[in-house]
């Protein structure tokens, strides 16, 4: 008997499709329509903020075509929480103008295709990149201002081609090849795969997100020619649409184009989708690097949360740090008046191999206006490299971390082990002073080693441009780090740097 892969489940998913009775809507008194909009906006905003549960995500999408008008998508930690979210919508006045032509219930999962070690020895036994990949699959986010495509799918049980008669090794090999094709769409497509075995009519529900709808068409089309799909894939109906902020619901019902420009700030509050999605995508028994199990595509990626932030208390702390650095006459990373955020991951892989992998991702990142730069830096003395990706928004940097965490040899992410890991300084050194700058760093590095609260500091050089250097410092606390920046030794270093640097140093917050 063929071996069934082990699975581990994450959040439950509900795709709640709604059709609007447009005749009833047009005939309703203005006051009744306004009440319906107000109640529905309150419902959608509260659920996007996940006020109804401890964890999860929600979003609303306009759907194109006759199959539905709206999609309300929920991820929640329990099936009961999904049920509550669905029923609470029915309490709104807008629900009286809608029907539910269909819905889909599923649960995110990873399977034995990911890693034997993960299931046999636990999450701590796998490398950092794989662990982040798994976390993102189990607890996915929903990109803002993105096009969406949803469809259910199953694996074929025909007389000639029966997926479930194949051995585990045969299935794993097919999905590995499937994933190789999907990697080309890293940075363009994000996916969520959720199992509906025992929950709904098909075996998996597939949700694709992309800033360009033709990318969705291209990846699905190309994957149709892959053996895992051409022989073994069976698909249900497809639904396509675009996310919009709840505040735009009235504009949507009035026939206006959504998202509307006047709510640009509201969308950015929840995350800038441009430049935030991508990675690898697969279907079915969830797997790693495209072997998302018994599925037939490998399309997107995942985003992960780290230290730092641009809302709430983190935003206040960032403002305080930036203000103090400004008072100390240190450039605080605000090109064109905007903050920038860096994701830094360390790899022990061969630098040349790592650079080749990063080149592919960088090409996709450059499609998005929020991307500032992505580069590989080699440590001056340590046997590791750093992949640095800088973005104009915290959320974009976080999403990039999801893609970058799948690079070879990833062992850690800057800021994870320290109490305060938000310090990163970038320097462009005049070529004639390069060696002198390195010598100066050795002197400062010795000083750092004697300071209370200092954990480690790396000097790293861009493999593409040896005049571009990055210094990442990890500290026990903000107070310890700021103590160094206030020191006479650092002030003297800053003054000396005015003569040897080609530009002002840039301080960035690590995402």
Backbone torsions as a table, in degrees:
resi	resn	phi	psi	omega
1	UNK	NA	129.8	178.9
2	UNK	-58.7	146.3	-177.6
3	UNK	-80.7	127.9	173.9
4	UNK	-82.8	135.9	-179.8
5	UNK	-70.1	149.3	171.9
6	UNK	-70.6	151.6	178.0
7	UNK	-134.8	153.2	170.8
8	UNK	-132.4	134.4	-172.3
9	UNK	-100.1	153.3	177.4
10	UNK	-119.1	-118.9	-178.9
11	UNK	-83.5	148.8	174.3
12	UNK	-84.9	150.0	-175.3
13	UNK	-126.3	139.3	172.5
14	UNK	-128.4	120.4	170.0
15	UNK	-98.8	103.1	-175.0
16	UNK	-101.2	100.3	-178.6
17	UNK	-89.4	138.7	-178.0
18	UNK	-131.3	135.9	171.6
19	UNK	-108.9	137.1	-177.4
20	UNK	-96.3	135.9	173.6
21	UNK	-80.6	90.3	-172.5
22	UNK	-65.8	-33.0	177.2
23	UNK	-63.2	-46.1	179.4
24	UNK	-64.9	-36.7	-179.9
25	UNK	-64.9	-44.1	-179.7
26	UNK	-66.3	-34.1	-176.7
27	UNK	-81.6	-15.0	-175.6
28	UNK	-71.6	146.2	176.0
29	UNK	-60.7	150.1	-177.2
30	UNK	-56.2	-41.3	-178.1
31	UNK	-63.2	-37.9	179.5
32	UNK	-68.3	-37.8	178.3
33	UNK	-66.3	-41.4	-179.4
34	UNK	-63.7	-40.8	177.3
35	UNK	-62.5	-41.7	-179.8
36	UNK	-62.3	-41.3	179.8
37	UNK	-66.3	-46.3	-178.4
38	UNK	-59.5	-45.9	-178.3
39	UNK	-66.9	-39.7	-179.5
40	UNK	-68.6	-39.8	177.3
41	UNK	-61.9	-44.1	177.5
42	UNK	-59.9	-43.3	179.3
43	UNK	-60.6	-50.9	-176.1
44	UNK	-65.1	-42.1	-179.7
45	UNK	-66.0	-41.5	-179.6
46	UNK	-66.4	-34.4	179.5
47	UNK	-78.9	-32.8	172.8
48	UNK	-63.3	-33.6	177.0
49	UNK	-80.5	-2.0	179.9
50	UNK	53.6	45.7	177.3
51	UNK	-75.0	-12.7	-177.5
52	UNK	-93.2	-3.4	-176.0
53	UNK	-154.5	168.2	179.4
54	UNK	-74.8	-33.3	-177.7
55	UNK	-141.4	167.0	174.2
56	UNK	132.3	-166.4	179.6
57	UNK	-160.7	150.8	176.8
58	UNK	-144.5	157.2	177.1
59	UNK	-162.8	159.4	176.3
60	UNK	-120.6	141.2	-177.9
61	UNK	-130.8	143.6	168.1
62	UNK	-83.4	136.0	-178.9
63	UNK	-108.2	135.4	-179.5
64	UNK	-95.6	134.4	178.9
65	UNK	107.2	179.4	-171.0
66	UNK	-83.2	-12.1	-171.1
67	UNK	-71.4	-30.0	179.1
68	UNK	-168.1	167.3	175.7
69	UNK	-108.0	-37.7	-177.8
70	UNK	-131.0	149.4	168.4
71	UNK	-122.9	122.3	171.5
72	UNK	-106.3	114.8	-174.9
73	UNK	-105.8	130.0	179.0
74	UNK	-126.7	137.5	163.9
75	UNK	-118.1	129.2	-179.9
76	UNK	-142.4	155.4	-176.0
77	UNK	-70.2	-18.0	-179.9
78	UNK	-134.1	156.9	176.5
79	UNK	-66.7	-35.2	178.8
80	UNK	-63.3	-36.0	178.6
81	UNK	-65.7	-36.1	175.1
82	UNK	-62.5	-43.7	-179.8
83	UNK	-60.2	-41.9	179.2
84	UNK	-63.7	-44.0	-180.0
85	UNK	-61.4	-40.6	180.0
86	UNK	-65.2	-45.4	-177.4
87	UNK	-71.0	-30.4	178.6
88	UNK	-66.7	-31.1	175.0
89	UNK	-63.6	-37.1	-179.1
90	UNK	-63.9	-18.0	178.4
91	UNK	-81.8	-10.8	179.9
92	UNK	-81.9	155.3	178.3
93	UNK	-65.5	-29.6	-180.0
94	UNK	-64.5	-32.0	-178.8
95	UNK	-57.6	-30.8	179.2
96	UNK	-66.6	-15.0	177.9
97	UNK	-100.3	6.8	-175.0
98	UNK	-124.5	157.0	165.9
99	UNK	-117.7	162.3	177.5
100	UNK	-112.4	88.7	-175.8
101	UNK	-65.4	-28.0	177.1
102	UNK	-164.6	169.4	174.8
103	UNK	-156.2	170.3	178.5
104	UNK	-147.3	131.5	-177.4
105	UNK	-116.7	133.9	-177.7
106	UNK	-158.3	-179.7	177.6
107	UNK	-143.5	134.1	178.9
108	UNK	-65.8	150.8	-177.7
109	UNK	-154.7	158.5	163.4
110	UNK	-123.5	156.8	-174.9
111	UNK	-132.0	-177.8	-179.7
112	UNK	-62.6	-14.0	175.0
113	UNK	-68.2	-20.2	-177.7
114	UNK	-67.8	-59.1	-174.1
115	UNK	-170.0	129.5	173.9
116	UNK	-62.3	-38.9	-177.9
117	UNK	-61.3	-37.7	-176.8
118	UNK	-61.0	-41.5	-177.2
119	UNK	-84.7	-28.1	-177.2
120	UNK	-89.8	-32.5	-174.3
121	UNK	-119.8	-11.0	177.6
122	UNK	100.4	170.4	-174.2
123	UNK	-61.7	-31.9	-177.4
124	UNK	-69.4	-14.6	-177.1
125	UNK	-84.6	-14.0	-176.0
126	UNK	-98.9	162.0	-177.2
127	UNK	-72.6	166.3	-173.3
128	UNK	-60.3	-42.9	-178.3
129	UNK	-62.3	-44.9	-179.8
130	UNK	-67.1	-38.5	179.9
131	UNK	-61.7	-43.0	179.9
132	UNK	-66.5	-38.7	177.5
133	UNK	-58.1	-46.6	-178.5
134	UNK	-65.4	-44.1	179.8
135	UNK	-58.9	-41.7	179.9
136	UNK	-66.5	-33.3	178.4
137	UNK	-73.2	-35.1	-176.4
138	UNK	-77.4	-33.8	-177.9
139	UNK	-130.7	76.5	-172.6
140	UNK	-76.7	155.3	170.2
141	UNK	-99.1	176.6	179.5
142	UNK	-124.1	114.6	-179.3
143	UNK	-62.9	144.3	175.6
144	UNK	-81.4	155.9	170.9
145	UNK	49.7	43.3	-177.9
146	UNK	-122.6	150.6	170.7
147	UNK	-75.5	150.6	-177.3
148	UNK	-130.4	145.9	170.1
149	UNK	-133.9	128.5	178.0
150	UNK	-123.7	139.1	172.4
151	UNK	-156.9	148.9	173.3
152	UNK	-90.9	156.4	177.8
153	UNK	-153.3	157.9	177.1
154	UNK	-136.3	169.3	172.7
155	UNK	-97.5	139.5	-172.3
156	UNK	-69.0	143.0	174.9
157	UNK	-122.8	44.1	-177.7
158	UNK	-76.7	172.9	179.3
159	UNK	-68.8	-36.5	-178.8
160	UNK	-88.6	-42.6	-179.1
161	UNK	-121.9	109.6	179.0
162	UNK	-126.6	107.5	-178.6
163	UNK	-56.2	-35.8	-172.9
164	UNK	-82.5	-3.0	170.8
165	UNK	-92.2	-11.1	179.7
166	UNK	-76.4	150.5	175.5
167	UNK	-71.3	162.5	177.5
168	UNK	-57.5	-41.9	-178.3
169	UNK	-64.3	-40.0	178.4
170	UNK	-64.8	-42.8	179.7
171	UNK	-65.2	-41.9	-179.5
172	UNK	-63.7	-38.7	179.4
173	UNK	-66.4	-41.9	178.2
174	UNK	-61.8	-42.7	-177.6
175	UNK	-72.4	-29.9	176.7
176	UNK	-65.2	-42.9	176.5
177	UNK	-65.8	-36.4	177.5
178	UNK	-60.2	-42.2	-179.5
179	UNK	-66.6	-32.3	178.8
180	UNK	-60.3	-37.9	178.4
181	UNK	-68.5	-43.2	-176.1
182	UNK	-66.4	-24.8	-178.1
183	UNK	-62.2	-22.6	179.0
184	UNK	-63.6	-18.4	-177.7
185	UNK	-100.2	12.1	176.0
186	UNK	-58.5	133.4	-178.5
187	UNK	89.4	-12.6	-179.8
188	UNK	-108.9	-36.3	-175.0
189	UNK	-126.1	135.7	170.3
190	UNK	-114.8	144.4	-176.1
191	UNK	-131.8	155.9	168.0
192	UNK	-131.4	122.3	177.5
193	UNK	-107.9	129.7	-179.7
194	UNK	-136.2	136.0	-178.3
195	UNK	-79.7	133.9	176.3
196	UNK	-119.7	17.5	176.7
197	UNK	-60.4	119.6	-178.0
198	UNK	83.6	-6.8	-177.9
199	UNK	-109.7	-34.5	-174.5
200	UNK	-147.7	-173.9	-167.9
201	UNK	-71.8	-30.8	178.2
202	UNK	-105.1	-175.1	-175.1
203	UNK	-96.3	-24.9	177.6
204	UNK	-145.0	150.4	169.5
205	UNK	-109.5	130.9	-175.4
206	UNK	-116.0	125.9	177.8
207	UNK	-121.8	120.8	179.9
208	UNK	-110.6	139.7	177.2
209	UNK	-124.5	139.5	176.8
210	UNK	-160.5	149.6	179.6
211	UNK	-78.5	-15.0	177.4
212	UNK	-125.3	116.3	-176.5
213	UNK	-62.1	-25.0	179.1
214	UNK	-69.2	-24.5	175.0
215	UNK	-65.6	-36.8	176.6
216	UNK	-63.6	-46.7	178.6
217	UNK	-60.1	-44.7	-175.7
218	UNK	-63.5	-44.0	-176.4
219	UNK	-69.3	-40.2	178.2
220	UNK	-65.2	-42.3	-178.9
221	UNK	-63.7	-47.6	-178.6
222	UNK	-63.4	-39.0	-178.7
223	UNK	-69.8	-20.7	177.0
224	UNK	-60.6	-25.1	-178.7
225	UNK	-87.7	-8.0	177.8
226	UNK	-78.2	143.9	-173.1
227	UNK	-59.3	-35.3	-179.7
228	UNK	-61.1	-28.1	177.0
229	UNK	-96.5	-46.4	-172.7
230	UNK	-62.2	-33.4	-179.9
231	UNK	-97.7	-31.8	-167.3
232	UNK	-121.7	-2.6	-176.8
233	UNK	-94.5	136.7	173.1
234	UNK	-131.2	132.4	-169.4
235	UNK	-123.4	148.5	174.8
236	UNK	-94.0	-157.5	-179.3
237	UNK	-71.8	146.8	176.9
238	UNK	-101.0	143.2	175.5
239	UNK	-126.5	134.7	-178.5
240	UNK	-132.0	143.4	-179.6
241	UNK	-170.6	-162.1	-178.4
242	UNK	-144.0	142.0	178.5
243	UNK	-72.5	145.3	171.6
244	UNK	-142.0	155.0	-179.0
245	UNK	-71.7	146.9	-179.9
246	UNK	-51.6	-34.5	-178.7
247	UNK	-62.5	-16.8	179.4
248	UNK	-89.6	4.6	-176.6
249	UNK	-58.8	-43.7	179.0
250	UNK	-60.1	-41.5	177.9
251	UNK	-63.4	-40.6	178.1
252	UNK	-60.4	-46.7	-178.4
253	UNK	-68.4	-20.9	176.7
254	UNK	-86.4	-0.3	178.7
255	UNK	86.4	11.9	178.8
256	UNK	-82.3	162.9	176.4
257	UNK	-74.4	131.6	176.8
258	UNK	-127.3	147.7	0.5
259	UNK	-65.8	147.5	179.7
260	UNK	-90.9	152.2	-176.7
261	UNK	-63.2	-33.0	-174.5
262	UNK	-68.7	-11.6	179.5
263	UNK	-107.8	22.9	179.1
264	UNK	-57.0	-42.5	-178.1
265	UNK	-65.2	-37.4	179.9
266	UNK	-63.9	-38.0	179.8
267	UNK	-67.1	-40.4	-178.3
268	UNK	-68.1	-27.3	177.8
269	UNK	-61.4	-35.5	-178.7
270	UNK	-89.8	-7.2	178.6
271	UNK	128.9	137.5	179.2
272	UNK	-88.5	114.1	-174.7
273	UNK	-74.3	-27.5	-176.6
274	UNK	-69.3	116.4	-178.6
275	UNK	90.1	9.8	-178.3
276	UNK	-111.2	-6.2	-173.8
277	UNK	-119.8	157.7	177.2
278	UNK	151.3	-159.0	177.8
279	UNK	104.3	-145.7	-172.1
280	UNK	-123.3	150.9	-172.9
281	UNK	-138.6	140.0	176.9
282	UNK	-148.3	178.5	-177.8
283	UNK	-125.8	151.7	166.4
284	UNK	85.1	-148.4	-174.4
285	UNK	-53.5	101.9	-161.6
286	UNK	-58.2	137.5	-177.5
287	UNK	-138.7	177.7	-175.5
288	UNK	-99.1	143.8	177.9
289	UNK	52.8	43.9	172.1
290	UNK	101.9	-20.7	177.4
291	UNK	-86.0	64.4	179.6
292	UNK	-73.8	29.5	170.6
293	UNK	98.2	-135.9	-174.7
294	UNK	-85.4	23.1	179.1
295	UNK	-89.9	178.6	-172.5
296	UNK	-119.8	3.6	177.5
297	UNK	-134.9	167.5	177.8
298	UNK	-144.0	93.2	-162.9
299	UNK	-115.6	-40.4	-163.6
300	UNK	-129.5	-161.1	-177.6
301	UNK	-144.3	-165.8	-173.2
302	UNK	-136.4	155.3	175.3
303	UNK	-116.1	153.8	-173.9
304	UNK	-136.3	153.6	-176.8
305	UNK	-98.4	143.1	-178.9
306	UNK	-138.3	-165.5	-179.8
307	UNK	-72.4	168.1	-177.9
308	UNK	87.1	-165.9	179.1
309	UNK	152.1	165.5	179.8
310	UNK	-128.9	26.1	174.0
311	UNK	-144.9	164.4	175.9
312	UNK	62.0	-142.2	-176.9
313	UNK	-64.4	-35.0	180.0
314	UNK	-61.5	-39.2	179.5
315	UNK	-63.6	-42.5	179.5
316	UNK	-61.2	-42.1	-180.0
317	UNK	-65.1	-41.4	179.0
318	UNK	-61.2	-42.4	178.8
319	UNK	-61.7	-41.1	-179.6
320	UNK	-63.8	-45.7	-179.8
321	UNK	-61.4	-46.9	-177.7
322	UNK	-61.2	-40.8	179.2
323	UNK	-63.4	-41.7	179.3
324	UNK	-66.0	-40.4	178.6
325	UNK	-64.8	-37.4	177.3
326	UNK	-63.4	-42.3	178.0
327	UNK	-61.3	-30.9	179.2
328	UNK	-86.0	6.0	179.0
329	UNK	65.3	37.8	176.9
330	UNK	-111.1	129.2	-179.7
331	UNK	-63.1	128.0	-169.8
332	UNK	-104.8	28.8	171.1
333	UNK	67.6	53.0	-179.2
334	UNK	-127.0	63.3	177.3
335	UNK	-64.2	134.7	178.1
336	UNK	57.2	27.4	175.4
337	UNK	80.3	8.6	-177.6
338	UNK	-114.0	148.9	170.8
339	UNK	-71.8	154.8	171.2
340	UNK	-127.3	152.9	-175.4
341	UNK	-130.6	137.0	-176.8
342	UNK	-116.8	136.0	167.9
343	UNK	-102.6	128.0	-178.9
344	UNK	-126.4	120.2	176.6
345	UNK	-121.9	140.1	-178.3
346	UNK	-101.2	137.8	-178.6
347	UNK	-129.5	143.5	175.2
348	UNK	-102.4	10.8	178.4
349	UNK	-73.1	163.7	174.0
350	UNK	-56.2	133.2	-174.3
351	UNK	-61.8	-39.6	178.7
352	UNK	-63.7	-43.5	177.4
353	UNK	-62.6	-43.1	-180.0
354	UNK	-63.0	-42.7	-179.5
355	UNK	-60.6	-43.2	179.9
356	UNK	-61.4	-40.4	179.3
357	UNK	-67.1	-41.8	-178.1
358	UNK	-66.5	-33.4	179.7
359	UNK	-55.9	-42.9	179.8
360	UNK	-63.6	-43.9	178.5
361	UNK	-66.4	-40.5	-178.0
362	UNK	-61.5	-38.5	178.2
363	UNK	-59.6	-37.2	177.7
364	UNK	-75.0	-39.9	180.0
365	UNK	-59.5	-34.9	-174.5
366	UNK	-69.4	-7.1	174.7
367	UNK	-72.5	-14.1	-169.4
368	UNK	-111.0	137.3	-176.2
369	UNK	-66.1	-21.4	-178.5
370	UNK	-82.4	-8.0	-178.5
371	UNK	-80.4	130.5	177.6
372	UNK	-100.2	-55.1	177.2
373	UNK	-165.5	155.2	171.3
374	UNK	-139.4	129.1	-175.2
375	UNK	-151.3	162.0	175.6
376	UNK	-105.1	128.9	178.2
377	UNK	-116.0	135.9	-179.9
378	UNK	-102.3	133.7	-178.5
379	UNK	-66.4	144.0	-178.3
380	UNK	-68.0	-36.1	-176.9
381	UNK	-127.2	-30.0	-175.1
382	UNK	-80.4	157.8	180.0
383	UNK	-89.0	52.3	178.1
384	UNK	-152.5	163.1	177.4
385	UNK	-118.9	162.3	176.5
386	UNK	-119.5	134.0	170.9
387	UNK	-101.4	118.8	-175.4
388	UNK	-114.3	126.1	177.7
389	UNK	-127.8	122.2	-174.5
390	UNK	-112.9	133.9	-176.1
391	UNK	-135.8	161.3	-179.9
392	UNK	-80.8	-15.5	-179.9
393	UNK	-127.6	149.1	177.1
394	UNK	-60.5	-44.1	-175.5
395	UNK	-66.7	-37.0	177.9
396	UNK	-65.5	-40.8	178.2
397	UNK	-63.8	-38.0	178.5
398	UNK	-63.9	-43.2	-179.4
399	UNK	-65.6	-41.5	177.1
400	UNK	-58.0	-35.5	178.5
401	UNK	-59.7	-34.4	178.5
402	UNK	-62.3	-43.0	179.1
403	UNK	-69.5	-45.4	-175.3
404	UNK	-67.0	-27.0	-178.8
405	UNK	-66.9	-14.9	178.3
406	UNK	-91.0	1.7	177.1
407	UNK	-67.7	157.7	-177.0
408	UNK	-65.9	142.1	170.7
409	UNK	73.8	13.0	-179.4
410	UNK	-64.5	127.9	-177.9
411	UNK	-117.3	-23.3	-179.6
412	UNK	-166.1	170.0	177.0
413	UNK	-124.4	132.5	-176.7
414	UNK	-56.7	132.1	176.8
415	UNK	97.1	-8.2	-175.5
416	UNK	-75.8	-36.4	-174.5
417	UNK	-90.8	-12.1	-174.8
418	UNK	-104.3	158.9	176.8
419	UNK	-71.7	-23.0	-179.4
420	UNK	-143.3	100.4	-176.0
421	UNK	-119.2	43.4	-174.7
422	UNK	-109.0	15.4	-175.7
423	UNK	-103.1	121.7	174.3
424	UNK	-144.3	128.2	-179.3
425	UNK	-120.3	128.1	177.8
426	UNK	-109.2	135.4	-177.2
427	UNK	-129.7	134.9	169.0
428	UNK	-106.8	111.1	-171.8
429	UNK	-96.1	140.7	171.8
430	UNK	-63.2	135.4	-172.7
431	UNK	-54.7	-38.2	-176.9
432	UNK	-68.3	-17.1	-176.0
433	UNK	-110.0	11.2	-173.7
434	UNK	-59.0	-50.9	-178.3
435	UNK	-64.9	-37.7	178.7
436	UNK	-63.4	-37.4	178.8
437	UNK	-64.6	-42.1	179.9
438	UNK	-63.6	-42.4	178.1
439	UNK	-61.9	-40.9	179.3
440	UNK	-63.2	-38.2	178.5
441	UNK	-63.2	-39.4	178.9
442	UNK	-59.6	-38.3	178.8
443	UNK	-66.9	-47.2	179.0
444	UNK	-65.1	-37.9	178.9
445	UNK	-59.6	-37.8	176.3
446	UNK	-63.8	-39.3	177.0
447	UNK	-63.6	-43.0	-179.0
448	UNK	-60.2	-39.8	-177.8
449	UNK	-60.6	-20.3	-179.0
450	UNK	-96.4	-3.8	-174.3
451	UNK	-88.3	141.2	176.8
452	UNK	-63.2	136.1	174.5
453	UNK	87.3	-9.2	178.9
454	UNK	-79.1	133.5	-179.5
455	UNK	-107.5	-50.3	174.6
456	UNK	-164.2	154.4	175.6
457	UNK	-140.4	133.3	179.2
458	UNK	-115.8	138.0	165.6
459	UNK	-103.2	123.4	-175.4
460	UNK	-129.3	144.8	-174.1
461	UNK	-117.1	132.5	179.0
462	UNK	-62.3	123.4	-177.7
463	UNK	-69.1	-15.9	177.8
464	UNK	-89.8	-23.4	-173.7
465	UNK	-153.0	101.2	-173.0
466	UNK	-70.9	-7.4	173.9
467	UNK	-85.6	-9.2	180.0
468	UNK	-97.7	115.5	-175.9
469	UNK	-125.3	151.7	-176.4
470	UNK	-131.4	129.6	175.8
471	UNK	-117.4	119.1	179.4
472	UNK	-111.7	124.3	-179.6
473	UNK	-115.5	136.1	177.1
474	UNK	-114.0	130.9	-175.1
475	UNK	-128.8	157.8	177.7
476	UNK	-68.8	-33.2	-177.1
477	UNK	-156.2	165.0	176.0
478	UNK	-61.0	-39.9	-177.4
479	UNK	-62.3	-39.4	178.7
480	UNK	-63.7	-45.0	-179.1
481	UNK	-63.5	-45.5	-178.1
482	UNK	-67.1	-27.5	175.3
483	UNK	-60.2	-39.2	177.1
484	UNK	-67.5	-44.2	-177.9
485	UNK	-66.4	-22.5	178.1
486	UNK	-87.9	-7.4	-173.4
487	UNK	-70.8	153.6	177.1
488	UNK	-62.3	-36.3	-178.4
489	UNK	-63.1	-41.9	-180.0
490	UNK	-70.7	-36.9	179.2
491	UNK	-62.4	-39.3	177.7
492	UNK	-67.1	-36.8	178.6
493	UNK	-64.6	-41.8	178.4
494	UNK	-61.6	-43.2	179.6
495	UNK	-63.5	-43.8	178.1
496	UNK	-61.7	-35.9	-177.2
497	UNK	-65.3	-21.3	-179.3
498	UNK	-63.6	-23.9	-179.2
499	UNK	-89.5	-26.3	-172.5
500	UNK	-106.2	-11.3	-177.2
501	UNK	-96.0	143.8	178.7
502	UNK	-82.3	-16.6	-179.5
503	UNK	-151.5	169.0	177.9
504	UNK	-69.3	141.9	178.0
505	UNK	-63.1	147.7	178.9
506	UNK	-111.8	121.3	172.0
507	UNK	-92.5	133.8	176.5
508	UNK	-127.3	156.9	174.4
509	UNK	-92.4	130.4	177.7
510	UNK	-76.3	126.6	-176.8
511	UNK	-67.0	NA	NA
